[in-house]
Amino acid sequence: MCAMKIVVDSTSDIPAEECQRLGIEMMPLKVHFGEETYLDGVTIGPDNFYDMLEASTVMPTTSQPSPNEFLELYQRILDKEPGAQILSFHLSSEFSGTYQSAVIAKSMLEGEHDITVIDSRSASYGFGAAALLAAELLKGIRIYFLVDTLEYLQRGGRIGKAAALIGGLLNIKPILTIQDGVVAPVDKTRGTKKAMGRILEMLEEEFGRSPVHVGIGWSKYDEHAKELLARVQEKFDVRSVRQVLLGGVIGAHVGPGTSAVFMYKA
C-alpha cells in the first residue's frame, strides 16, 4: 500500500486550516475583475471578494485551472511521495471545465500513476464534505492485523519493516499495521489471545470510549476474527460493524489465517 493524497479545487470551500491539518492539496480556480486576476482562496478570500463585488461596477468572471497547472500539482505530489495514490475531487463538470483539466493532466503524466479524478456532480461543500471525510478516514483509521505466517508477505515482497522479525518468531505472534504505506510491526506477544489483548489496549489508548465504526477482516479461517470482534464489541462503543472476507489480491500477500481490525471514530 502506498500513501494516498487528496486533491480538491477551491470551489470545495474547505477552510484552509482544515486542508493544512489533513494534508489536502487545494487547486485554486481564478476570479477576474476586469483586467485583474485573483486565485480563489489564495490571493483573494471570501471577505475580500464580497467587498470587491459590492464595490465594483464590473461583473466578475471565473475560469478553471489549466491542465498544466494540474500537471504541476500532480507531479509535485509524486516527486515528494513516489507511488502515491491520488484522489482528485472536483466541481461538477456541468458547471466548469476544472474536472476536464484534471483528466487531461492525468493523461499528460509520463509513466503509470494511480490517479483517480472524480466528477463530483456537485458544488461547494456538497463535494468538499466527501473529500474531507475521505481525508479524515485516511488520517484517523487504525489498522492492526495478525498473520499465521510471514511467509506470504515475504514471498510477495510486501513484508516492509516486518522483515526484521523473520527467523525470530518461535511461539511469537507479531502485531502488524500499515505505516507510511508499508507493513510494519507494532508489537509482539506469545500467542494469539495475548496479541488480541494487546491490540485492544492500543485501540483503547487511541479511541477510549468514543463511538467507533469497526471493520473485521479475515482470510479463509474466521475463528480468530470472530473472537476479535466479540472482544471489540465488549470493550468499545461500537456504532456499526462491517465484516469482510479478504479478497485474492490481499490474500495472496497475507495468506490464510489472517485476521484484521479496522477502527475509526463515528
C-alpha positions as CSV (number, residue, x, y, z in Angstrom):
1,M,0.0,0.0,0.0
2,C,1.2,3.5,-0.9
3,A,0.4,6.9,0.6
4,M,-2.8,8.4,-0.5
5,K,-3.2,12.1,-1.2
6,I,-6.5,14.1,-1.5
7,V,-6.7,16.9,-4.1
8,V,-9.6,19.3,-4.3
9,D,-10.3,22.6,-6.1
10,S,-11.1,25.8,-4.3
11,T,-14.8,25.5,-5.1
12,S,-15.0,22.8,-2.4
13,D,-15.0,25.6,0.2
14,I,-13.0,23.6,2.7
15,P,-11.3,26.0,5.1
16,A,-7.6,26.4,4.5
17,E,-6.8,25.3,8.1
18,E,-8.6,22.0,7.5
19,C,-6.6,21.4,4.3
20,Q,-3.4,22.1,6.2
21,R,-4.4,19.8,9.1
22,L,-5.3,16.9,6.9
23,G,-2.7,17.4,4.2
24,I,-5.3,18.1,1.4
25,E,-3.9,19.8,-1.7
26,M,-6.0,22.7,-3.0
27,M,-6.1,23.8,-6.6
28,P,-7.4,27.3,-6.9
29,L,-9.8,28.5,-9.6
30,K,-9.4,32.1,-10.8
31,V,-11.6,35.1,-10.2
32,H,-11.4,38.0,-12.7
33,F,-12.4,41.6,-12.0
34,G,-11.8,43.4,-15.3
35,E,-8.1,43.1,-16.1
36,E,-7.2,41.9,-12.5
37,T,-7.0,38.1,-11.9
38,Y,-7.0,36.5,-8.4
39,L,-6.5,33.0,-7.2
40,D,-9.6,31.9,-5.3
41,G,-8.7,31.3,-1.7
42,V,-5.1,32.3,-2.2
43,T,-4.8,35.9,-3.3
44,I,-8.5,36.6,-2.7
45,G,-10.5,35.3,0.2
46,P,-14.3,35.3,0.6
47,D,-14.4,38.6,2.6
48,N,-12.2,40.4,0.1
49,F,-14.2,39.0,-2.8
50,Y,-17.6,40.2,-1.4
51,D,-16.3,43.6,-0.6
52,M,-15.0,43.9,-4.2
53,L,-18.2,42.5,-5.6
54,E,-20.3,45.1,-3.8
55,A,-18.0,48.0,-4.7
56,S,-17.2,47.1,-8.3
57,T,-19.0,48.2,-11.4
58,V,-17.6,45.3,-13.2
59,M,-19.2,41.9,-13.1
60,P,-16.6,39.3,-12.1
61,T,-15.9,36.2,-14.2
62,T,-14.2,33.0,-13.3
63,S,-12.0,30.4,-15.0
64,Q,-10.7,26.9,-14.4
65,P,-7.1,25.9,-13.8
66,S,-5.3,24.8,-16.9
67,P,-4.2,21.2,-17.4
68,N,-0.6,22.3,-17.0
69,E,-1.4,23.6,-13.5
70,F,-2.9,20.3,-12.5
71,L,0.1,18.5,-14.1
72,E,2.5,20.6,-12.0
73,L,0.5,19.8,-8.8
74,Y,0.3,16.0,-9.5
75,Q,4.0,15.9,-10.4
76,R,4.9,17.8,-7.2
77,I,3.0,15.3,-5.1
78,L,4.6,12.3,-6.9
79,D,8.0,13.8,-6.6
80,K,7.6,14.1,-2.9
81,E,5.9,10.8,-2.4
82,P,6.7,8.4,-5.3
83,G,4.0,5.9,-5.9
84,A,1.4,7.9,-4.1
85,Q,-2.3,7.3,-4.9
86,I,-4.1,10.5,-5.7
87,L,-7.9,11.1,-5.3
88,S,-8.8,14.3,-7.1
89,F,-12.3,15.7,-6.2
90,H,-13.8,18.4,-8.4
91,L,-16.7,20.7,-9.1
92,S,-19.4,19.3,-11.3
93,S,-18.3,19.1,-15.0
94,E,-21.7,20.7,-15.8
95,F,-20.5,24.0,-14.1
96,S,-16.8,24.1,-15.0
97,G,-14.0,22.6,-17.1
98,T,-12.0,22.0,-14.0
99,Y,-12.7,18.3,-14.0
100,Q,-11.7,18.0,-17.6
101,S,-8.4,19.9,-17.0
102,A,-7.6,17.4,-14.3
103,V,-8.4,14.5,-16.6
104,I,-6.1,15.9,-19.3
105,A,-3.3,16.5,-16.8
106,K,-3.5,12.9,-15.7
107,S,-3.1,11.8,-19.3
108,M,-0.1,14.0,-19.7
109,L,1.9,12.4,-16.9
110,E,4.7,10.1,-18.0
111,G,4.6,6.5,-16.7
112,E,1.9,4.7,-14.8
113,H,0.4,6.5,-11.9
114,D,-2.6,5.7,-9.6
115,I,-4.7,8.9,-10.0
116,T,-8.5,8.9,-9.8
117,V,-10.2,12.1,-11.0
118,I,-13.7,12.4,-9.6
119,D,-16.5,14.5,-11.2
120,S,-18.5,15.2,-8.0
121,R,-21.6,16.3,-9.9
122,S,-22.0,18.7,-7.1
123,A,-20.6,22.1,-5.8
124,S,-19.1,23.8,-2.8
125,Y,-19.3,21.8,0.4
126,G,-21.6,19.4,-1.4
127,F,-18.4,17.6,-2.5
128,G,-16.0,19.3,-0.1
129,A,-17.6,17.2,2.7
130,A,-16.9,14.0,0.8
131,A,-13.2,14.9,0.3
132,L,-12.9,16.0,3.9
133,L,-14.4,12.7,5.1
134,A,-12.0,10.7,2.9
135,A,-9.1,12.7,4.3
136,E,-10.3,12.2,7.9
137,L,-10.6,8.5,7.4
138,L,-7.2,8.2,5.9
139,K,-5.7,10.1,8.9
140,G,-7.9,8.6,11.6
141,I,-8.4,4.9,10.8
142,R,-6.3,2.4,12.7
143,I,-5.4,-1.0,11.2
144,Y,-4.0,-3.9,13.1
145,F,-3.6,-7.4,11.8
146,L,-2.3,-10.8,12.7
147,V,-0.9,-13.4,10.3
148,D,-0.3,-17.1,10.8
149,T,3.0,-16.8,9.0
150,L,5.1,-14.1,7.5
151,E,5.9,-16.4,4.5
152,Y,3.4,-14.9,2.2
153,L,4.4,-11.3,2.9
154,Q,8.0,-12.2,2.4
155,R,7.4,-14.1,-0.9
156,G,5.2,-11.3,-2.3
157,G,7.7,-8.6,-1.5
158,R,5.3,-6.8,0.8
159,I,6.9,-7.5,4.1
160,G,8.3,-4.0,4.6
161,K,9.6,-3.2,8.0
162,A,8.4,-6.5,9.4
163,A,11.4,-8.2,7.7
164,A,13.3,-7.8,10.9
165,L,11.0,-10.3,12.6
166,I,11.9,-13.2,10.2
167,G,13.7,-16.0,11.9
168,G,12.9,-14.9,15.4
169,L,9.2,-15.9,15.7
170,L,9.3,-19.1,17.8
171,N,5.9,-19.1,19.6
172,I,5.8,-15.3,19.0
173,K,2.8,-13.6,17.4
174,P,3.6,-10.3,15.6
175,I,1.1,-7.5,15.6
176,L,1.3,-5.7,12.3
177,T,0.0,-2.4,10.8
178,I,0.3,-0.3,7.7
179,Q,2.7,2.6,8.4
180,D,3.9,5.1,5.8
181,G,2.4,2.8,3.1
182,V,4.3,-0.4,4.1
183,V,3.8,-3.3,6.5
184,A,5.3,-2.5,9.9
185,P,5.5,-4.4,13.2
186,V,3.8,-2.7,16.2
187,D,4.4,-5.2,18.9
188,K,4.8,-8.9,19.5
189,T,3.4,-11.3,22.1
190,R,3.3,-15.0,22.9
191,G,0.1,-16.4,21.4
192,T,-2.9,-15.1,19.5
193,K,-5.1,-14.4,22.6
194,K,-2.4,-12.2,24.1
195,A,-1.9,-10.5,20.7
196,M,-5.6,-9.7,20.6
197,G,-5.4,-8.3,24.1
198,R,-2.6,-6.0,23.2
199,I,-4.5,-4.8,20.1
200,L,-7.4,-3.9,22.3
201,E,-5.1,-2.0,24.6
202,M,-3.7,0.0,21.7
203,L,-7.1,0.8,20.3
204,E,-8.3,1.9,23.7
205,E,-5.4,4.2,24.0
206,E,-6.4,5.8,20.7
207,F,-10.2,5.8,21.0
208,G,-11.1,5.4,24.6
209,R,-14.9,5.4,25.0
210,S,-15.6,7.4,21.8
211,P,-18.2,6.0,19.5
212,V,-16.5,4.0,16.7
213,H,-17.1,2.2,13.5
214,V,-15.4,-1.2,13.1
215,G,-14.3,-3.4,10.3
216,I,-13.2,-7.0,10.8
217,G,-11.4,-8.9,8.0
218,W,-10.2,-12.5,7.7
219,S,-8.7,-14.8,5.2
220,K,-10.3,-18.3,4.9
221,Y,-10.4,-19.1,8.6
222,D,-12.6,-16.8,10.6
223,E,-12.5,-18.1,14.2
224,H,-9.9,-15.6,15.4
225,A,-11.7,-12.8,13.6
226,K,-14.9,-13.7,15.3
227,E,-13.2,-13.8,18.7
228,L,-11.6,-10.4,18.0
229,L,-14.9,-8.9,17.0
230,A,-16.6,-10.2,20.2
231,R,-13.9,-8.7,22.3
232,V,-14.0,-5.4,20.5
233,Q,-17.8,-5.2,20.9
234,E,-17.5,-5.9,24.6
235,K,-14.9,-3.2,25.1
236,F,-15.9,-0.3,22.8
237,D,-18.9,1.8,21.9
238,V,-19.4,0.3,18.5
239,R,-21.9,2.0,16.3
240,S,-21.5,-0.2,13.2
241,V,-19.7,-3.3,12.1
242,R,-18.6,-4.5,8.7
243,Q,-17.3,-8.0,8.3
244,V,-15.2,-8.8,5.2
245,L,-13.5,-11.8,3.7
246,L,-10.2,-10.6,2.4
247,G,-10.0,-10.9,-1.4
248,G,-7.5,-12.6,-3.6
249,V,-5.1,-9.7,-4.0
250,I,-4.7,-9.0,-0.3
251,G,-4.9,-12.8,0.5
252,A,-2.0,-13.5,-1.9
253,H,0.2,-11.4,0.3
254,V,-1.0,-12.3,3.8
255,G,-2.1,-15.9,3.4
256,P,-4.8,-17.9,5.1
257,G,-5.4,-17.5,8.8
258,T,-5.0,-13.7,8.8
259,S,-7.4,-11.6,11.0
260,A,-7.6,-7.8,10.9
261,V,-9.4,-5.0,12.7
262,F,-10.1,-1.5,11.3
263,M,-11.4,1.2,13.6
264,Y,-12.3,4.9,13.2
265,K,-14.3,7.4,15.2
266,A,-18.1,7.5,14.4
